[in-house]
Amino acid sequence: MNGGSDPIRSSIAWLAILPASPFADIVCNAVLHVPSPAWLPLVNLGASAALLALAYLLPSARPIRGYLRSITLLVLGYLILRQVESTGVWRARFGNAAAWQFVLADSLLELIPGVFLALSLVKSGLTRRDVFLTRGNLRAPFPMPFGLPSGSWAWLGPFFTFFLAGPLVLQLMVTVRPDVHLLQRALHGFPLALAFSVFNAAQEEFRFRSVLLGRLVPVTGAAQALWITSTLFGLGHWFGHPSGPTGVVMAGFAGFIWGKSMLDTRGFAWAWIIHGFQDLVIFTLLLMSGR
């Protein structure tokens, strides 16, 4: 069923990404220039629950109830994550920790919303293939615009792996400011960087793309589902790496490519590989940062 033309359904699907992203934190930080209030995660959860309730009241929104259940459980996981990060133990350990240590710990902590998102699949009827948790066809065609001949992910995958890394390095040179004198530390930390990249890329692809695409594509259409998940992924990087407005655009574009790879190949592999390489670059430069 493709309900992408239904304006109410589409509007609710788009609105749902706001409480599932740091949108309100961005407004507090960049627009109002005030700290995010401690109760903000509760407001986000309430907003997600309200949209889910609305979907039960509006017959036209019925097809996206599964998507909204996934979003609501995801937001609940984020609330618990924020509670952990507000504890004295966490602040004492990571408040002044090196950037790479915080990023590693935060990635592990993001298993919490990932687990809640996975729970939303219980009794959903969705298969592993429905949520792209298969390797997929790594040589699948890539439809080209303007009537151009189709490309192939066999060469587009490696191309995007390195193409996306170029702007990423430039942005991190400004925001992270790696020190070439710390190259030796990065070399020693390469096994840790590799482990981080494999793990973090997998959990982010699951959390930002596979489940949500699996929920959305049948009811909003592939194009809209791709834009929604890419926007969510971009907003999620305002405070991350890459960061700020340029980080949002860069992550949103990368998320679009990774989501497209899932849709074209019907699998997880290219998104995981390309994403993992970007995370390897990020963690390596963080190891070379004095922060």
Order of alpha helices (4+ residues) and beta strands (2+ residues): alpha-alpha-alpha-alpha-alpha-alpha-alpha-beta-beta-alpha-alpha-alpha-alpha-alpha-alpha-alpha-alpha
